[in-house]
Amino acid sequence: MFHHPIFASGAPLILASCSGDLSALDPAGPYAGAIADLWWIMLAGAMAILTLVIVLFGLVLFRPDFGRSLSAKGWMIAGGLFLPVPVLIALMTYGMAQGEYLIGAWQNEPVMARVEARGAMWRWDFRYPDIGADMSTTGTLHIPAGGVVEVRVTSADVVHSFWIPRLAGKIDAVPGHETVLRIKADVPGRYAGICAEYCGAGHAGMRFTVEAHAPETYRQKLNALTAEVPAS
């Protein structure tokens, strides 16, 4: 078996990159799960095309007479259409199916809670209109686990991007405009969120935490919180 030190040291890094608080490949909810599934399917499709190319390259190297009966134009048609097109069609079909699933889930699943998120250089503020007009937190978003949470996202200054990799895809926070994202955490826990759009010198530190609570304790937890004072 081949045991090159580069592969031996790189394998744990590759595996570790598939998990963690900011890994979209370690989903903790169905919406993020659909995105992760699509990523893995696309990776498999890319590997299938790469394998075909490598096999053909190997045949050309080790069997020089291979393919001489096919003209240059024939090779372009075969290599440019017959090899990748079926894989690309399969990927497109699966991607559209996943998109329809997400749209259908957003339309049909009842919303358990509604929250508002506002990005500002360089922090995130959250409000909870379902709980009370004055209820707000900074840096930590509280949601109920096991249900759909509708997040209305906006910005106080420049364009930011609201992203909780383990719960959903990303969406832009645009000044003067409100975008809507739905997230869902399967179980109570803590999840990391970030700004995924470069927005200035403090962009790297523009992170936040999502705390998913058991549904029966969600309101009590929020009612027990004192509104945090935004950082100056």
Buried (B, 14 or more C-beta within 10 A) or exposed (E): EEEEEEEEEEEEEEEEEEEEBBBBBBBBBBBBBBBBBBEEBBEEBEEBBEEBEEEBEEEEEEEEEEBEEEEEEEEEEEBEEEBBEEBEEBBEEBEEEBEEBBEEBBEEEEEBBBBBBBBBBBBBBBBBEBBEEEBBBBBBBBBBBBBBBBBBBBBBBBBBBBBBBBBBBBBBBBBEEEBEBBBBBBEBEEBBBBBBBEBEEEBEEBBBBBBBBEBEEBBEBBEEBEEEEEEE
